[in-house]
Amino acid sequence: MIQKTQRTTTSRMPSRTQYDQELVYSILDEALFCTVSYSVDNQPFSIPTAFVRKENKLYIHGSVGSHFLRGIESGLPVCISVMLTDSLVVAKSAFHHSVNYRSVILFSNAVRHDAFEEKALFFQELTEKMVPNSWEYLRQMKASEVNKTMLLSFEISEASARMRTGMPNDDEEDKTLPIWSGIIPIPSKKLTPIADENSIGIELPKHLR
Ligand SMILES: Cc1cc2nc3c(=O)[nH]c(=O)nc-3n(C[C@H](O)[C@H](O)[C@H](O)COP(=O)(O)OP(=O)(O)OC[C@H]3O[C@@H](n4cnc5c(N)ncnc54)[C@H](O)[C@@H]3O)c2cc1C
């Protein structure tokens, strides 16, 4: 359940911000990466990383030796942001240029998961999110690989989704100016895979076509 709080309340154009669980989840499920921000001794850090959303939790992973993960595993407050950029908004004036986007910001605290099965399952879910239908095709994970991985989750409850859609909002008196305005879509799609030197002669598997 998403709860609106003082710190998830936007001051500018509040109608663009929503606290709808399904919207938050849909943005998180479409995005591949998030940025985790936290502060240690008044020094802010902001670290991009891959993630998976499962039910009301966002999971991240990394090496057990990671400075970043060790910094937040004890439950330090974090702020996590995710954004999808849909188009550039090109107005008739520089002032009204903008971006069509969908984004999520959430506040939470890490919970560490040490169970071997949980960590192994996370690898499967992350791999399937990045490259759907690839898990069965890959060599199986080694226990040592799971053991040297730290898994953290964050509850998704204090969160907000924000989006901008549509055309530029030019000033009324500018609308008749002979200056082009509109949007430039920013496609976000995976292109044709490129084989590395160890895959010459290996047929591209069906799930990658
Ligand atoms: C790709 C991209 C480009 C942007 N470019 C600009 C820009 O150039 N200039 C600009 O002013 N704004 C830009 N924004 C919007 C910006 O992220 C803020 O939403 C906006 O500035 C509103 O700020 P505020 O002062 O009202 O929010 P604040 O009062 O600072 O925010 C309070 C709370 O509202 C929620 N919130 C704020 N913004 C977001 C968000 N984007 N997504 C989800 N929750 C949010 C958070 O919980 C936050 O803690 C951009 C957003 C994206 C995704």
Ligand as a Chemical Component Dictionary entry (heavy atoms), coordinates in Angstrom:
data_LIG
# 
_chem_comp.id                   LIG 
_chem_comp.type                 NON-POLYMER 
_chem_comp.pdbx_formal_charge   0 
_chem_comp.three_letter_code    LIG 
# 
loop_
_chem_comp_atom.comp_id 
_chem_comp_atom.atom_id 
_chem_comp_atom.alt_atom_id 
_chem_comp_atom.type_symbol 
_chem_comp_atom.charge 
_chem_comp_atom.model_Cartn_x 
_chem_comp_atom.model_Cartn_y 
_chem_comp_atom.model_Cartn_z 
_chem_comp_atom.pdbx_ordinal 
LIG C1  C1  C 0 13.873 13.080 -17.009 1  
LIG C2  C2  C 0 13.342 14.185 -16.131 2  
LIG C3  C3  C 0 13.712 15.487 -16.361 3  
LIG C4  C4  C 0 13.246 16.527 -15.554 4  
LIG N1  N1  N 0 13.675 17.787 -15.784 5  
LIG C5  C5  C 0 13.303 18.778 -14.948 6  
LIG C6  C6  C 0 13.842 20.101 -15.074 7  
LIG O1  O1  O 0 14.661 20.376 -15.949 8  
LIG N2  N2  N 0 13.445 21.034 -14.197 9  
LIG C7  C7  C 0 12.557 20.763 -13.188 10 
LIG O2  O2  O 0 12.226 21.643 -12.386 11 
LIG N3  N3  N 0 12.019 19.527 -13.051 12 
LIG C8  C8  C 0 12.385 18.538 -13.885 13 
LIG N4  N4  N 0 11.881 17.280 -13.723 14 
LIG C9  C9  C 0 10.846 17.082 -12.702 15 
LIG C10 C10 C 0 11.498 16.942 -11.332 16 
LIG O3  O3  O 0 11.908 15.594 -11.170 17 
LIG C11 C11 C 0 10.524 17.276 -10.189 18 
LIG O4  O4  O 0 9.439  16.406 -10.238 19 
LIG C12 C12 C 0 9.987  18.671 -10.299 20 
LIG O5  O5  O 0 11.058 19.598 -10.333 21 
LIG C13 C13 C 0 9.046  19.004 -9.144  22 
LIG O6  O6  O 0 9.798  19.384 -8.093  23 
LIG P1  P1  P 0 9.158  19.839 -6.701  24 
LIG O7  O7  O 0 10.021 20.942 -6.198  25 
LIG O8  O8  O 0 7.698  20.066 -6.828  26 
LIG O9  O9  O 0 9.340  18.525 -5.910  27 
LIG P2  P2  P 0 9.906  18.400 -4.475  28 
LIG O10 O10 O 0 9.048  19.228 -3.591  29 
LIG O11 O11 O 0 11.361 18.635 -4.480  30 
LIG O12 O12 O 0 9.662  16.869 -4.224  31 
LIG C14 C14 C 0 9.013  16.398 -3.078  32 
LIG C15 C15 C 0 8.726  14.958 -3.267  33 
LIG O13 O13 O 0 7.887  14.747 -4.380  34 
LIG C16 C16 C 0 8.193  13.518 -5.011  35 
LIG N5  N5  N 0 8.708  13.773 -6.373  36 
LIG C17 C17 C 0 9.300  14.891 -6.859  37 
LIG N6  N6  N 0 9.666  14.731 -8.127  38 
LIG C18 C18 C 0 9.352  13.474 -8.454  39 
LIG C19 C19 C 0 9.518  12.729 -9.633  40 
LIG N7  N7  N 0 10.102 13.225 -10.746 41 
LIG N8  N8  N 0 9.066  11.442 -9.630  42 
LIG C20 C20 C 0 8.472  10.904 -8.546  43 
LIG N9  N9  N 0 8.290  11.572 -7.392  44 
LIG C21 C21 C 0 8.714  12.848 -7.357  45 
LIG C22 C22 C 0 9.304  12.891 -4.172  46 
LIG O14 O14 O 0 8.759  12.042 -3.193  47 
LIG C23 C23 C 0 9.945  14.096 -3.532  48 
LIG O15 O15 O 0 10.630 13.755 -2.364  49 
LIG C24 C24 C 0 12.331 16.233 -14.511 50 
LIG C25 C25 C 0 11.955 14.919 -14.259 51 
LIG C26 C26 C 0 12.462 13.890 -15.066 52 
LIG C27 C27 C 0 12.055 12.484 -14.767 53 
# 
loop_
_chem_comp_bond.comp_id 
_chem_comp_bond.atom_id_1 
_chem_comp_bond.atom_id_2 
_chem_comp_bond.value_order 
_chem_comp_bond.pdbx_ordinal 
LIG C1  C2  SING 1  
LIG C2  C3  SING 2  
LIG C2  C26 DOUB 3  
LIG C3  C4  DOUB 4  
LIG C4  N1  SING 5  
LIG C4  C24 SING 6  
LIG N1  C5  DOUB 7  
LIG C5  C6  SING 8  
LIG C5  C8  SING 9  
LIG C6  O1  DOUB 10 
LIG C6  N2  SING 11 
LIG N2  C7  SING 12 
LIG C7  O2  DOUB 13 
LIG C7  N3  SING 14 
LIG N3  C8  DOUB 15 
LIG C8  N4  SING 16 
LIG N4  C9  SING 17 
LIG N4  C24 SING 18 
LIG C9  C10 SING 19 
LIG C10 O3  SING 20 
LIG C10 C11 SING 21 
LIG C11 O4  SING 22 
LIG C11 C12 SING 23 
LIG C12 O5  SING 24 
LIG C12 C13 SING 25 
LIG C13 O6  SING 26 
LIG O6  P1  SING 27 
LIG P1  O7  DOUB 28 
LIG P1  O8  SING 29 
LIG P1  O9  SING 30 
LIG O9  P2  SING 31 
LIG P2  O10 DOUB 32 
LIG P2  O11 SING 33 
LIG P2  O12 SING 34 
LIG O12 C14 SING 35 
LIG C14 C15 SING 36 
LIG C15 O13 SING 37 
LIG C15 C23 SING 38 
LIG O13 C16 SING 39 
LIG C16 N5  SING 40 
LIG C16 C22 SING 41 
LIG N5  C17 SING 42 
LIG N5  C21 SING 43 
LIG C17 N6  DOUB 44 
LIG N6  C18 SING 45 
LIG C18 C19 SING 46 
LIG C18 C21 DOUB 47 
LIG C19 N7  SING 48 
LIG C19 N8  DOUB 49 
LIG N8  C20 SING 50 
LIG C20 N9  DOUB 51 
LIG N9  C21 SING 52 
LIG C22 O14 SING 53 
LIG C22 C23 SING 54 
LIG C23 O15 SING 55 
LIG C24 C25 DOUB 56 
LIG C25 C26 SING 57 
LIG C26 C27 SING 58 
# 
